[in-house]
Amino acid sequence: MRLKTLAGNDIIIVRNWHITIFTFLFSFPILFVCFAVFQPNALAIHANSFIVPSNDGTAGPYNLGTSNSDKSKQNKILSDNGRIIMFAWALGLALGVALVIHFLLVAYN
């Protein structure tokens, strides 16, 4: 057997939906990690999206946020509700980016 017959002669065709799925799978983890790391206050509407220190704002004990001033504390982390909100935003934005890329590919092909 020759190497040419083992490799075959099929051409891999990359279709628009391949690029769309790849775009979604690439952009979703990047957006989720960015949202989890930077914790944008604009995306977390309620104060209970964060777990904040209860005393002077530097160390524990930690409690669920209750007021909008808790969103501006330095040493905060995302609560379960906050992680769900960031997950949903990342999922929605990744789908939006993938659909825009898909429609651009369809329009210019």
Residue pairs with C-beta under 8 A, 6 or more apart in sequence:
16 102
16 105
16 106
16 109
17 102
19 101
19 102
19 105
20 98
20 99
20 101
20 102
20 105
21 98
23 97
23 98
23 101
23 102
24 94
24 95
24 97
24 98
27 93
27 94
27 97
27 98
28 90
28 91
28 94
31 89
31 90
31 93
31 94
32 86
32 87
32 90
32 91
35 43
35 86
35 89
35 90
36 78
36 83
36 86
39 50
39 76
39 78
39 82
39 86
41 71
41 72
43 85
43 86
43 89
44 50
44 71
44 78
44 82
44 85
44 86
45 85
46 65
46 81
47 65
47 66
47 67
47 68
47 70
47 71
48 64
48 65
48 66
48 79
48 81
48 82
49 65
49 71
49 78
49 79
49 81
49 82
49 85
50 64
50 65
50 70
50 71
50 73
50 76
50 77
50 78
50 79
50 82
51 62
51 63
51 64
51 65
51 76
51 77
51 78
51 79
52 62
52 63
52 64
52 65
52 70
52 73
52 75
52 76
53 59
53 60
53 61
53 62
53 63
53 73
53 75
53 76
54 60
54 61
54 62
54 63
55 61
57 73
57 74
57 75
58 74
58 75
59 75
62 77
64 79
65 71
65 76
65 79
70 76
78 86
